[in-house]
Each structure stands twice: as structure tokens, then as C-alpha cells.
Amino acid sequence: MSTGWSRSQKGWAGRPELSVEAFHLAAGYGHALVQAAFRPVPVGEPVFAAVSPGYARSFRVFIAAGFRPIGSEVLIVRRRS
């Protein structure tokens, strides 16, 4: 049974970012996925993750993995007409 997926990739502004999705909300799955996503990232390189503070379960997993909030961003778009 798959627990979910994780990956590291270049995000907005070329920042290295982690993406994680757990398929089951059982203890330990989210933490294991975050740790797996770190494997390809070189030691010492800063890594970012966009986590909604309103989603407390996800926020706690990233805090437990050593992430610290540094701010918030809002992405907006305008369509050309």
C-alpha cells in the first residue's frame, strides 16, 4: 500500500522546495515522506516548503522535521485582456 509521494524540486524564484502528499492520515506517514524528500537535497542547502498554517497537521509535520516559519507569501495573477 502506498503511503503517498514526496519530491524536491525548484519552485518559485528558483528556490529548492519540498512537496509532500500523504494518502493516509496515520501517525508517522507525513514525517517519513518529508524525510524521504530531503534525500536528494545537498547538505547545507536551504529548502523551502509552502505549508498553510491553517492546516495544522501538515504544519506540525514540517515543524517537527526542522522547518521554521520565515514569512508568508500570496501569489496573485492578472490575466491580460
Backbone bond lengths (Angstrom), bond angles and torsions (degrees), N, CA, C in turn:
res aa  C-N    CA-C-N  psi(-1)  N-CA   C-N-CA  omega(-1)  CA-C   N-CA-C  phi
1 M - - - 1.438 - - 1.536 108.61 -
2 S 1.295 117.50 130.26 1.453 122.70 179.32 1.527 110.04 -77.65
3 T 1.323 116.36 137.89 1.462 120.51 179.20 1.523 111.94 -92.13
4 G 1.328 117.29 -15.72 1.455 121.31 -178.61 1.511 110.26 145.75
5 W 1.325 116.44 -160.44 1.464 119.86 178.44 1.524 109.26 -139.20
6 S 1.321 114.50 158.68 1.462 121.07 174.56 1.521 107.76 -148.26
7 R 1.319 115.61 151.50 1.465 119.13 176.94 1.525 109.06 -157.25
8 S 1.304 114.65 156.20 1.453 120.62 171.59 1.524 106.64 -113.50
9 Q 1.317 115.66 142.23 1.465 120.49 -176.41 1.512 109.05 -158.70
10 K 1.322 116.25 168.30 1.463 120.77 173.75 1.517 107.69 -81.20
11 G 1.326 116.27 128.97 1.456 121.46 -179.02 1.518 110.96 -106.36
12 W 1.336 115.35 -152.62 1.457 120.98 179.59 1.521 110.08 -56.53
13 A 1.294 117.34 139.04 1.467 124.93 178.26 1.525 112.04 60.71
14 G 1.323 117.51 22.71 1.453 121.28 177.11 1.520 115.16 75.42
15 R 1.336 116.92 11.13 1.466 120.15 -179.74 1.524 110.46 -73.40
16 P 1.337 117.87 138.06 1.462 119.57 173.83 1.530 109.14 -70.20
17 E 1.322 116.96 126.26 1.463 121.90 -176.20 1.516 110.87 -129.13
18 L 1.322 115.27 150.78 1.457 122.02 173.82 1.519 109.14 -103.10
19 S 1.310 115.72 140.77 1.458 122.43 172.22 1.519 107.58 -124.81
20 V 1.315 116.10 134.44 1.461 121.52 -176.47 1.522 108.88 -140.86
21 E 1.323 116.02 138.39 1.461 120.63 170.82 1.521 108.27 -139.86
22 A 1.327 115.18 118.41 1.462 121.17 177.41 1.527 108.44 -94.06
23 F 1.326 116.42 131.68 1.458 120.73 179.48 1.524 112.28 -83.59
24 H 1.331 116.58 -18.91 1.455 121.48 -178.85 1.517 108.39 -129.23
25 L 1.300 116.57 139.31 1.457 120.84 -177.63 1.522 111.00 -96.89
26 A 1.302 116.84 50.58 1.461 121.93 178.18 1.520 109.52 -99.54
27 A 1.290 115.30 157.79 1.466 121.00 -178.19 1.524 111.56 -58.57
28 G 1.326 116.00 128.00 1.459 121.10 174.04 1.510 116.13 97.10
29 Y 1.329 119.91 -22.09 1.467 120.58 -177.45 1.524 111.68 -63.51
30 G 1.327 117.64 -48.64 1.460 120.44 -178.69 1.518 111.96 -61.86
31 H 1.316 116.51 -43.69 1.462 120.81 179.62 1.532 110.67 -60.89
32 A 1.329 116.86 -44.54 1.469 120.99 179.90 1.528 110.92 -62.62
33 L 1.327 117.72 -38.30 1.464 121.02 -179.91 1.527 111.26 -68.35
34 V 1.330 117.13 -40.12 1.464 120.01 178.05 1.525 109.77 -63.94
35 Q 1.312 117.51 -43.93 1.460 120.98 178.70 1.528 111.27 -62.19
36 A 1.324 118.14 -38.84 1.464 121.91 178.79 1.528 110.89 -65.08
37 A 1.317 117.27 -36.11 1.463 120.77 -179.30 1.525 111.60 -68.58
38 F 1.328 117.67 -25.96 1.462 121.75 179.05 1.523 112.89 -71.51
39 R 1.305 119.38 -24.96 1.467 121.93 -171.70 1.526 114.62 -51.41
40 P 1.341 120.26 -46.31 1.475 118.30 -177.68 1.531 114.52 -79.89
41 V 1.322 118.56 -3.99 1.464 121.38 -177.04 1.526 109.53 -84.84
42 P 1.334 117.77 127.85 1.468 120.16 178.82 1.530 111.78 -60.03
43 V 1.321 115.82 142.73 1.463 121.78 178.65 1.521 109.41 -59.11
44 G 1.309 116.86 135.84 1.460 122.25 178.43 1.517 114.50 90.28
45 E 1.318 117.97 -13.99 1.472 120.32 179.53 1.525 109.29 -79.06
46 P 1.356 117.74 131.82 1.460 118.65 177.52 1.519 110.15 -67.89
47 V 1.308 115.93 143.65 1.467 122.02 -179.54 1.522 108.09 -129.33
48 F 1.319 116.35 137.83 1.453 122.45 -178.25 1.528 109.99 -113.88
49 A 1.309 115.27 155.85 1.462 121.81 173.04 1.523 107.33 -144.69
50 A 1.311 116.75 134.50 1.461 121.36 176.42 1.523 107.26 -92.76
51 V 1.325 115.73 109.04 1.460 121.56 -176.71 1.523 108.09 -127.03
52 S 1.302 116.62 128.40 1.454 120.49 177.90 1.522 109.97 -72.79
53 P 1.339 118.06 123.22 1.461 118.83 178.09 1.527 112.26 -63.70
54 G 1.334 116.67 -18.37 1.459 120.15 177.34 1.516 113.25 -73.70
55 Y 1.328 116.81 -18.84 1.459 120.79 177.84 1.522 106.77 -97.29
56 A 1.330 115.78 82.65 1.466 122.48 -169.34 1.517 113.00 -58.21
57 R 1.314 118.80 -38.74 1.470 120.75 -177.91 1.529 110.41 -61.67
58 S 1.309 117.26 -48.04 1.467 121.57 179.35 1.526 110.28 -65.32
59 F 1.313 116.71 -43.39 1.461 121.35 -179.75 1.530 110.40 -58.66
60 R 1.333 117.34 -44.25 1.471 121.32 179.43 1.527 111.85 -63.52
61 V 1.341 117.57 -37.83 1.471 120.51 179.01 1.524 110.36 -61.59
62 F 1.323 117.17 -45.60 1.467 120.07 -179.03 1.528 111.70 -69.58
63 I 1.312 118.02 -37.79 1.471 120.79 176.07 1.526 109.49 -62.03
64 A 1.326 117.59 -43.96 1.471 121.55 179.44 1.528 111.59 -64.27
65 A 1.336 117.67 -26.69 1.471 121.70 179.91 1.528 111.93 -83.97
66 G 1.344 117.91 1.45 1.455 120.79 175.98 1.517 115.41 104.13
67 F 1.326 118.07 -0.77 1.464 120.32 176.91 1.519 109.38 -73.72
68 R 1.344 116.38 151.22 1.452 122.42 176.88 1.518 108.64 -131.75
69 P 1.342 117.01 137.21 1.469 119.02 177.34 1.524 110.61 -63.24
70 I 1.321 116.60 133.42 1.465 120.24 177.59 1.521 111.43 -121.73
71 G 1.305 117.16 -4.90 1.451 119.91 179.68 1.511 110.30 158.40
72 S 1.296 114.37 -169.97 1.460 120.87 -179.57 1.518 107.58 -138.79
73 E 1.298 115.94 149.15 1.455 119.00 176.35 1.519 109.80 -135.50
74 V 1.281 114.47 150.72 1.459 120.90 176.69 1.518 106.46 -121.82
75 L 1.308 116.93 122.98 1.463 121.36 178.15 1.519 107.43 -94.76
76 I 1.313 115.97 125.71 1.456 120.78 179.75 1.525 108.62 -125.55
77 V 1.299 115.35 156.00 1.475 120.21 -179.03 1.517 109.22 -137.34
78 R 1.285 115.40 150.18 1.454 122.13 174.68 1.509 108.18 -126.73
79 R 1.289 116.55 128.94 1.471 120.37 176.79 1.519 108.52 -85.75
80 R 1.332 112.88 137.73 1.466 117.83 176.42 1.511 109.10 -77.83
81 S 1.299 115.10 135.98 1.472 118.14 178.46 1.510 111.38 -119.78
